[in-house]
């Protein structure tokens, strides 16, 4: 799967959940540079590898 397709799927999902009144945590959109600037108070998020996961079932 190409990165452009993954990015499109993520954008579609963000639009869909917003239309249904859901909010995603702010850390989901942080860049790698923003993550580097975060202190140890965010270690739980890092340790549990929270964030995006895209699975391609080739449907």
PyMOL commands that set and color helices and strands:
alter all, ss='L'
color gray80, all
select helices_A, chain A and resi 3-19+26-29+32-36+40-47
alter helices_A, ss='H'
color red, helices_A
deselect
rebuild
show_as cartoon
